[in-house]
Amino acid sequence: MTGMPGMTGMTGMTGMTGAPGRGPRVAVVGGGLAGISAALACADAGAAVTLFEKRKHLGGLTWSFSHDGLSMDNGQHVFLRCCTAYLDFLDRIGSAGDVELQDRLDVAVIRPGVATASLRRDKVRAPLHLARSLLGYGVIPFGARARFAGAALALARLDLDDPALDEETFETWLFRHGQGPEAISGLWDLICLPTVNLPASEASLAMAAKVFQTGLLTQSSAGDIGWSRVPLGLLHGERAATALRADGKWRGASGWRRGRPPPLLHRERAPSRGLAWSCPTV
Ligand SMILES: Cc1cc2nc3c(=O)[nH]c(=O)nc-3n(C[C@H](O)[C@H](O)[C@H](O)COP(=O)(O)OP(=O)(O)OC[C@H]3O[C@@H](n4cnc5c(N)ncnc54)[C@H](O)[C@@H]3O)c2cc1C
């Protein structure tokens, strides 16, 4: 990725320090999306925050690099309208204007040997918003489409606080609710795989129910898809670095000399590999 302003000339660490003597002192380890969010929340609440990141950039798993003149992204590719904490985060770091968010969910489903189908929501209440699209969803046979509604309604009614949901795979639950292999691979896994990162055969019912309830079954606009118009390294890491400094609670690390730890910090071997930095006084 392109270097962050004020982050050049550093080895093994990106660090930012809150103004000394203000509020409680907080150390945040890791400058991925979670760490940046935590650091900003603490700083906004008045804490003097030090954020430690062992790599040279913020953003964690979401970063960009150049190849043959093209900017390539690693990490998160899409988000949904129901990801409200993420949208607030983008707003906080000044990146909200650099993402695209569909007016309404509209996805082309392309499968070998089957005419391209689409999942598109209508502007009616959930879960009816997908009914018309699913009735015409030619990827699975008509009988399977008709049986989908019963399972979807049962899924919407599950109590997410019930620990029993974690005792069963999503697939066994789907079988019990009239869903066969065609419906599972052609429809349920289309959503389960990219969101839970597992097929229905391996996903817990609890995880799948959370995703489907939040993203598709309770609010019609929740599943609208968003993506970045700029490289992820800029959208998250560079903007976060700017936001962390811009509110006056932070100082950049550019003044730290190459290869030398700043005065308060000592160097440690990270648990996995590489080097991390920590502050022994916190
Ligand atoms: C290829 C790919 C595709 C993805 N697609 C999507 C998607 O489409 N939608 C979606 O929502 N999500 C997606 N994700 C997941 C999403 O990117 C991650 O869940 C999210 O970025 C994780 O953020 P995090 O802050 O929890 O962890 P991380 O990004 O892992 O951040 C942890 C940070 O801590 C640092 N660190 C670790 N140990 C130390 C230490 N000892 N000292 C200092 N620093 C340390 C690491 O260097 C890292 O920067 C995808 C991920 C990948 C890899």
The ligand as a Gaussian input file, in Angstrom:
#p B3LYP/6-31G(d) Opt

LIG

0 1
 C       -9.602000     -12.165000       1.880000
 C      -10.578000     -11.633000       2.911000
 C      -11.869000     -11.270000       2.511000
 C      -12.772000     -10.757000       3.444000
 N      -13.998000     -10.359000       3.013000
 C      -14.847000      -9.775000       3.872000
 C      -16.073000      -9.239000       3.428000
 O      -16.385000      -9.293000       2.240000
 N      -16.896000      -8.645000       4.341000
 C      -16.546000      -8.551000       5.680000
 O      -17.316000      -7.980000       6.459000
 N      -15.366000      -9.055000       6.119000
 C      -14.520000      -9.643000       5.255000
 N      -13.318000     -10.114000       5.699000
 C      -13.048000     -10.073000       7.145000
 C      -12.578000      -8.702000       7.647000
 O      -11.613000      -8.150000       6.768000
 C      -11.975000      -8.929000       9.035000
 O      -12.953000      -9.562000       9.860000
 C      -11.569000      -7.655000       9.757000
 O      -10.759000      -6.833000       8.923000
 C      -10.834000      -8.055000      11.029000
 O      -10.459000      -6.890000      11.757000
 P       -9.784000      -7.015000      13.180000
 O       -9.402000      -5.650000      13.603000
 O      -10.686000      -7.790000      14.066000
 O       -8.511000      -7.961000      12.985000
 P       -7.199000      -7.753000      12.066000
 O       -7.531000      -7.054000      10.806000
 O       -6.548000      -9.090000      12.007000
 O       -6.301000      -6.755000      12.927000
 C       -5.455000      -7.180000      13.963000
 C       -4.238000      -6.262000      13.962000
 O       -3.476000      -6.519000      15.125000
 C       -2.114000      -6.494000      14.778000
 N       -1.417000      -7.255000      15.824000
 C       -1.564000      -8.561000      16.115000
 N       -0.782000      -8.883000      17.154000
 C       -0.139000      -7.751000      17.542000
 C        0.786000      -7.438000      18.568000
 N        1.226000      -8.383000      19.422000
 N        1.233000      -6.176000      18.666000
 C        0.802000      -5.204000      17.813000
 N       -0.077000      -5.457000      16.809000
 C       -0.546000      -6.703000      16.681000
 C       -2.067000      -7.121000      13.406000
 O       -0.884000      -6.784000      12.704000
 C       -3.322000      -6.506000      12.759000
 O       -3.043000      -5.281000      12.115000
 C      -12.390000     -10.626000       4.797000
 C      -11.086000     -10.981000       5.199000
 C      -10.190000     -11.468000       4.270000
 C       -8.775000     -11.817000       4.719000

